[in-house]
Amino acid sequence: MSESLSQRYNRYVNELFVREDETLRHVRRQTAARGLPQINLEPNEAKLLQMLVRLCGAERVVEVGALAGYSGICIARALPAGGRLFTIEVSSLHAGVAREHFDYAGLADKVTVLQGAGADVLPKLVAQGPYDMMFIDADKGNYHNYLEWAAANLRVGGAVIADNAFWQGNIFDPKTDDDQAMVAFNQRLAAHPQFDSTIIEVGDGIALGVKTG
């Protein structure tokens, strides 16, 4: 089967711009070895996320869905001295692995791992806001709730970023609750009066909204 043009574009960008170093490769290996879901960002998605942190001038970031810490490492690396990532993970096992990986990456002083469901933990972070960026990569049924939290707790000019906007193509023929949730999230983000938004065609789709008011 011949390689599609989209696959060629992706390979070209990865080969030219993306450098997955040994720390990130270690996290990817450990994710598999320790039985965690192998759903880390692809290298080009991680590169984009890191660049968005820098472009936003972010110093305080909230992430929902730490998993093994792969995306969190990319975010924390882009933060300036004194910057802080608050990353939320519902699984105690995954949260423990993420803490180990942040320590391995030399980023423990920039990252606070909060174990619990996003809906339970996010209200506890309100008092420390406003925040510069929020990255969502967690339970799809709550994406719309996380979006509303971002609308209330990001500064103007801050960004909300969400992975899986294309949801492996299931947004075009939604059948499950998660499929419907992603369709609804994308529609809500597109129509949200406080965000200027789009979806970037990288990986499984990166939804991006910049808060305008």
Short mmCIF file of the C-alpha atoms (twelve columns), coordinates in Angstrom:
data_MODEL
# 
_entry.id   MODEL 
# 
loop_
_atom_site.group_PDB 
_atom_site.id 
_atom_site.type_symbol 
_atom_site.label_atom_id 
_atom_site.label_alt_id 
_atom_site.label_comp_id 
_atom_site.label_asym_id 
_atom_site.label_seq_id 
_atom_site.Cartn_x 
_atom_site.Cartn_y 
_atom_site.Cartn_z 
_atom_site.pdbx_PDB_model_num 
ATOM 1   C CA . MET A 1   0.000   0.000  0.000  1 
ATOM 2   C CA . SER A 2   1.420   3.363  -1.004 1 
ATOM 3   C CA . GLU A 3   2.060   5.994  1.618  1 
ATOM 4   C CA . SER A 4   -0.592  8.722  1.704  1 
ATOM 5   C CA . LEU A 5   0.365   12.363 1.260  1 
ATOM 6   C CA . SER A 6   -0.726  13.047 4.843  1 
ATOM 7   C CA . GLN A 7   1.599   10.291 6.102  1 
ATOM 8   C CA . ARG A 8   4.444   11.746 4.050  1 
ATOM 9   C CA . TYR A 9   3.830   15.198 5.525  1 
ATOM 10  C CA . ASN A 10  3.846   13.731 9.023  1 
ATOM 11  C CA . ARG A 11  7.057   11.786 8.456  1 
ATOM 12  C CA . TYR A 12  8.739   14.831 6.893  1 
ATOM 13  C CA . VAL A 13  7.918   17.043 9.897  1 
ATOM 14  C CA . ASN A 14  8.989   14.376 12.390 1 
ATOM 15  C CA . GLU A 15  12.309  13.798 10.673 1 
ATOM 16  C CA . LEU A 16  13.096  17.476 10.223 1 
ATOM 17  C CA . PHE A 17  11.790  19.155 13.367 1 
ATOM 18  C CA . VAL A 18  11.019  16.620 16.086 1 
ATOM 19  C CA . ARG A 19  13.658  15.321 18.461 1 
ATOM 20  C CA . GLU A 20  12.356  12.753 20.948 1 
ATOM 21  C CA . ASP A 21  15.250  12.556 23.410 1 
ATOM 22  C CA . GLU A 22  16.218  9.700  25.704 1 
ATOM 23  C CA . THR A 23  14.084  10.965 28.589 1 
ATOM 24  C CA . LEU A 24  10.920  10.903 26.497 1 
ATOM 25  C CA . ARG A 25  11.843  7.548  24.983 1 
ATOM 26  C CA . HIS A 26  12.342  6.245  28.543 1 
ATOM 27  C CA . VAL A 27  8.850   7.422  29.487 1 
ATOM 28  C CA . ARG A 28  7.382   5.748  26.418 1 
ATOM 29  C CA . ARG A 29  9.184   2.473  27.203 1 
ATOM 30  C CA . GLN A 30  8.140   2.561  30.851 1 
ATOM 31  C CA . THR A 31  4.538   3.291  29.915 1 
ATOM 32  C CA . ALA A 32  4.454   -0.016 28.055 1 
ATOM 33  C CA . ALA A 33  6.571   -1.978 30.531 1 
ATOM 34  C CA . ARG A 34  4.408   -1.009 33.484 1 
ATOM 35  C CA . GLY A 35  1.132   -1.813 31.804 1 
ATOM 36  C CA . LEU A 36  -0.167  1.729  31.407 1 
ATOM 37  C CA . PRO A 37  -2.276  2.595  28.342 1 
ATOM 38  C CA . GLN A 38  0.048   3.408  25.451 1 
ATOM 39  C CA . ILE A 39  -1.716  6.610  24.510 1 
ATOM 40  C CA . ASN A 40  1.021   9.197  24.950 1 
ATOM 41  C CA . LEU A 41  1.144   12.075 22.504 1 
ATOM 42  C CA . GLU A 42  2.954   11.420 19.267 1 
ATOM 43  C CA . PRO A 43  6.296   13.271 19.032 1 
ATOM 44  C CA . ASN A 44  4.967   15.889 16.614 1 
ATOM 45  C CA . GLU A 45  1.956   16.549 18.865 1 
ATOM 46  C CA . ALA A 46  4.269   16.936 21.859 1 
ATOM 47  C CA . LYS A 47  6.458   19.340 19.897 1 
ATOM 48  C CA . LEU A 48  3.430   21.448 18.994 1 
ATOM 49  C CA . LEU A 49  2.244   21.485 22.613 1 
ATOM 50  C CA . GLN A 50  5.657   22.657 23.782 1 
ATOM 51  C CA . MET A 51  5.703   25.436 21.200 1 
ATOM 52  C CA . LEU A 52  2.213   26.582 22.180 1 
ATOM 53  C CA . VAL A 53  3.347   26.915 25.794 1 
ATOM 54  C CA . ARG A 54  6.181   29.174 24.656 1 
ATOM 55  C CA . LEU A 55  4.045   31.171 22.212 1 
ATOM 56  C CA . CYS A 56  1.486   31.799 24.949 1 
ATOM 57  C CA . GLY A 57  4.185   32.948 27.346 1 
ATOM 58  C CA . ALA A 58  2.695   30.527 29.839 1 
ATOM 59  C CA . GLU A 59  4.003   30.404 33.389 1 
ATOM 60  C CA . ARG A 60  1.125   28.589 35.113 1 
ATOM 61  C CA . VAL A 61  -0.450  25.618 33.354 1 
ATOM 62  C CA . VAL A 62  -3.130  23.104 34.333 1 
ATOM 63  C CA . GLU A 63  -3.191  19.669 32.717 1 
ATOM 64  C CA . VAL A 64  -6.052  17.181 33.087 1 
ATOM 65  C CA . GLY A 65  -4.782  13.674 32.358 1 
ATOM 66  C CA . ALA A 66  -1.149  13.153 33.378 1 
ATOM 67  C CA . LEU A 67  -0.920  9.438  32.527 1 
ATOM 68  C CA . ALA A 68  2.833   8.663  32.724 1 
ATOM 69  C CA . GLY A 69  3.980   12.277 32.469 1 
ATOM 70  C CA . TYR A 70  4.984   12.423 28.780 1 
ATOM 71  C CA . SER A 71  2.968   15.510 27.863 1 
ATOM 72  C CA . GLY A 72  3.674   17.062 31.256 1 
ATOM 73  C CA . ILE A 73  7.415   16.814 30.667 1 
ATOM 74  C CA . CYS A 74  7.006   18.634 27.355 1 
ATOM 75  C CA . ILE A 75  4.938   21.361 29.003 1 
ATOM 76  C CA . ALA A 76  7.257   21.784 31.993 1 
ATOM 77  C CA . ARG A 77  10.344  22.007 29.790 1 
ATOM 78  C CA . ALA A 78  8.837   25.022 28.040 1 
ATOM 79  C CA . LEU A 79  8.034   26.872 31.256 1 
ATOM 80  C CA . PRO A 80  10.340  29.660 32.424 1 
ATOM 81  C CA . ALA A 81  12.188  29.573 35.736 1 
ATOM 82  C CA . GLY A 82  9.580   29.772 38.446 1 
ATOM 83  C CA . GLY A 83  6.873   28.357 36.177 1 
ATOM 84  C CA . ARG A 84  4.499   25.717 37.506 1 
ATOM 85  C CA . LEU A 85  2.498   22.855 36.001 1 
ATOM 86  C CA . PHE A 86  -0.422  21.445 37.961 1 
ATOM 87  C CA . THR A 87  -1.222  18.060 36.437 1 
ATOM 88  C CA . ILE A 88  -4.240  16.002 37.460 1 
ATOM 89  C CA . GLU A 89  -4.448  12.209 37.215 1 
ATOM 90  C CA . VAL A 90  -7.385  10.091 38.370 1 
ATOM 91  C CA . SER A 91  -5.386  6.847  38.717 1 
ATOM 92  C CA . SER A 92  -3.154  6.575  41.789 1 
ATOM 93  C CA . LEU A 93  -0.908  4.137  39.881 1 
ATOM 94  C CA . HIS A 94  -0.506  6.486  36.939 1 
ATOM 95  C CA . ALA A 95  0.045   9.476  39.235 1 
ATOM 96  C CA . GLY A 96  2.868   7.631  41.004 1 
ATOM 97  C CA . VAL A 97  4.530   6.725  37.711 1 
ATOM 98  C CA . ALA A 98  4.193   10.319 36.501 1 
ATOM 99  C CA . ARG A 99  5.898   11.606 39.662 1 
ATOM 100 C CA . GLU A 100 8.793   9.207  39.067 1 
ATOM 101 C CA . HIS A 101 9.144   10.414 35.502 1 
ATOM 102 C CA . PHE A 102 9.074   14.109 36.421 1 
ATOM 103 C CA . ASP A 103 11.833  13.389 38.912 1 
ATOM 104 C CA . TYR A 104 13.759  11.398 36.281 1 
ATOM 105 C CA . ALA A 105 13.468  14.363 33.899 1 
ATOM 106 C CA . GLY A 106 14.744  16.790 36.547 1 
ATOM 107 C CA . LEU A 107 11.449  18.684 36.572 1 
ATOM 108 C CA . ALA A 108 10.007  17.810 39.991 1 
ATOM 109 C CA . ASP A 109 10.494  21.412 41.155 1 
ATOM 110 C CA . LYS A 110 8.202   22.680 38.367 1 
ATOM 111 C CA . VAL A 111 5.410   20.109 38.585 1 
ATOM 112 C CA . THR A 112 2.684   19.377 41.122 1 
ATOM 113 C CA . VAL A 113 0.904   16.058 40.543 1 
ATOM 114 C CA . LEU A 114 -2.620  16.021 41.955 1 
ATOM 115 C CA . GLN A 115 -4.274  12.618 42.198 1 
ATOM 116 C CA . GLY A 116 -8.039  12.530 41.739 1 
ATOM 117 C CA . ALA A 117 -10.798 13.080 39.222 1 
ATOM 118 C CA . GLY A 118 -10.560 16.321 37.297 1 
ATOM 119 C CA . ALA A 119 -14.033 17.379 38.373 1 
ATOM 120 C CA . ASP A 120 -13.003 17.013 42.023 1 
ATOM 121 C CA . VAL A 121 -9.527  18.554 41.821 1 
ATOM 122 C CA . LEU A 122 -10.122 21.557 39.559 1 
ATOM 123 C CA . PRO A 123 -12.266 23.494 42.066 1 
ATOM 124 C CA . LYS A 124 -9.334  23.346 44.504 1 
ATOM 125 C CA . LEU A 125 -7.117  25.169 41.977 1 
ATOM 126 C CA . VAL A 126 -9.427  28.135 41.410 1 
ATOM 127 C CA . ALA A 127 -8.001  30.228 44.249 1 
ATOM 128 C CA . GLN A 128 -4.501  30.025 42.743 1 
ATOM 129 C CA . GLY A 129 -5.583  31.336 39.335 1 
ATOM 130 C CA . PRO A 130 -5.828  32.808 36.869 1 
ATOM 131 C CA . TYR A 131 -3.835  30.446 34.671 1 
ATOM 132 C CA . ASP A 132 -2.122  30.901 31.331 1 
ATOM 133 C CA . MET A 133 -2.947  27.557 29.712 1 
ATOM 134 C CA . MET A 134 -4.984  24.397 30.184 1 
ATOM 135 C CA . PHE A 135 -4.272  21.099 28.420 1 
ATOM 136 C CA . ILE A 136 -7.070  18.525 28.338 1 
ATOM 137 C CA . ASP A 137 -6.367  14.863 27.584 1 
ATOM 138 C CA . ALA A 138 -8.628  12.882 29.895 1 
ATOM 139 C CA . ASP A 139 -12.184 11.503 30.165 1 
ATOM 140 C CA . LYS A 140 -14.054 12.606 27.084 1 
ATOM 141 C CA . GLY A 141 -17.407 12.892 28.831 1 
ATOM 142 C CA . ASN A 142 -16.081 15.778 30.907 1 
ATOM 143 C CA . TYR A 143 -14.306 17.719 28.150 1 
ATOM 144 C CA . HIS A 144 -17.159 20.252 28.068 1 
ATOM 145 C CA . ASN A 145 -16.875 20.776 31.827 1 
ATOM 146 C CA . TYR A 146 -13.125 21.270 31.574 1 
ATOM 147 C CA . LEU A 147 -13.718 23.821 28.818 1 
ATOM 148 C CA . GLU A 148 -16.019 25.825 31.071 1 
ATOM 149 C CA . TRP A 149 -13.441 25.702 33.856 1 
ATOM 150 C CA . ALA A 150 -10.888 27.073 31.406 1 
ATOM 151 C CA . ALA A 151 -13.284 29.857 30.383 1 
ATOM 152 C CA . ALA A 152 -13.637 30.883 34.019 1 
ATOM 153 C CA . ASN A 153 -10.022 30.463 35.140 1 
ATOM 154 C CA . LEU A 154 -7.725  31.360 32.255 1 
ATOM 155 C CA . ARG A 155 -6.476  34.906 31.791 1 
ATOM 156 C CA . VAL A 156 -7.481  36.781 28.668 1 
ATOM 157 C CA . GLY A 157 -4.953  35.691 26.040 1 
ATOM 158 C CA . GLY A 158 -4.575  32.312 27.690 1 
ATOM 159 C CA . ALA A 159 -5.151  29.099 25.779 1 
ATOM 160 C CA . VAL A 160 -7.140  25.921 26.205 1 
ATOM 161 C CA . ILE A 161 -5.756  22.949 24.283 1 
ATOM 162 C CA . ALA A 162 -7.452  19.561 23.919 1 
ATOM 163 C CA . ASP A 163 -6.180  16.323 22.413 1 
ATOM 164 C CA . ASN A 164 -8.243  13.826 20.375 1 
ATOM 165 C CA . ALA A 165 -10.391 16.443 18.650 1 
ATOM 166 C CA . PHE A 166 -10.806 14.064 15.694 1 
ATOM 167 C CA . TRP A 167 -11.304 11.078 18.039 1 
ATOM 168 C CA . GLN A 168 -9.890  8.649  15.470 1 
ATOM 169 C CA . GLY A 169 -12.470 9.785  12.938 1 
ATOM 170 C CA . ASN A 170 -15.429 8.832  15.122 1 
ATOM 171 C CA . ILE A 171 -16.665 12.446 15.165 1 
ATOM 172 C CA . PHE A 172 -17.914 11.837 11.604 1 
ATOM 173 C CA . ASP A 173 -20.065 8.838  12.543 1 
ATOM 174 C CA . PRO A 174 -20.594 9.038  16.303 1 
ATOM 175 C CA . LYS A 175 -21.980 5.939  17.979 1 
ATOM 176 C CA . THR A 176 -20.697 5.793  21.563 1 
ATOM 177 C CA . ASP A 177 -21.096 8.264  24.412 1 
ATOM 178 C CA . ASP A 178 -17.433 9.292  24.022 1 
ATOM 179 C CA . ASP A 179 -17.976 9.871  20.295 1 
ATOM 180 C CA . GLN A 180 -20.932 12.115 21.031 1 
ATOM 181 C CA . ALA A 181 -18.998 13.897 23.775 1 
ATOM 182 C CA . MET A 182 -16.194 14.854 21.386 1 
ATOM 183 C CA . VAL A 183 -18.655 16.067 18.746 1 
ATOM 184 C CA . ALA A 184 -20.349 18.215 21.395 1 
ATOM 185 C CA . PHE A 185 -17.032 19.520 22.731 1 
ATOM 186 C CA . ASN A 186 -15.815 20.593 19.310 1 
ATOM 187 C CA . GLN A 187 -19.111 22.328 18.601 1 
ATOM 188 C CA . ARG A 188 -19.099 24.054 21.977 1 
ATOM 189 C CA . LEU A 189 -15.513 25.263 21.522 1 
ATOM 190 C CA . ALA A 190 -16.270 26.569 18.027 1 
ATOM 191 C CA . ALA A 191 -19.286 28.521 19.270 1 
ATOM 192 C CA . HIS A 192 -17.913 29.595 22.646 1 
ATOM 193 C CA . PRO A 193 -18.208 33.371 23.065 1 
ATOM 194 C CA . GLN A 194 -15.001 33.576 25.127 1 
ATOM 195 C CA . PHE A 195 -12.670 31.736 22.742 1 
ATOM 196 C CA . ASP A 196 -11.268 32.199 19.255 1 
ATOM 197 C CA . SER A 197 -10.698 28.594 18.252 1 
ATOM 198 C CA . THR A 198 -9.756  25.998 15.652 1 
ATOM 199 C CA . ILE A 199 -8.496  22.423 15.299 1 
ATOM 200 C CA . ILE A 200 -4.928  21.815 14.158 1 
ATOM 201 C CA . GLU A 201 -4.543  18.733 11.955 1 
ATOM 202 C CA . VAL A 202 -1.752  17.073 13.905 1 
ATOM 203 C CA . GLY A 203 -1.992  13.543 15.274 1 
ATOM 204 C CA . ASP A 204 -5.574  12.884 16.385 1 
ATOM 205 C CA . GLY A 205 -6.407  16.581 16.177 1 
ATOM 206 C CA . ILE A 206 -5.356  19.320 18.585 1 
ATOM 207 C CA . ALA A 207 -8.201  21.691 19.456 1 
ATOM 208 C CA . LEU A 208 -7.009  25.174 20.367 1 
ATOM 209 C CA . GLY A 209 -8.907  28.092 21.832 1 
ATOM 210 C CA . VAL A 210 -7.458  31.476 22.801 1 
ATOM 211 C CA . LYS A 211 -9.484  33.321 25.430 1 
ATOM 212 C CA . THR A 212 -10.658 36.668 24.134 1 
ATOM 213 C CA . GLY A 213 -12.890 37.824 26.943 1 
# 
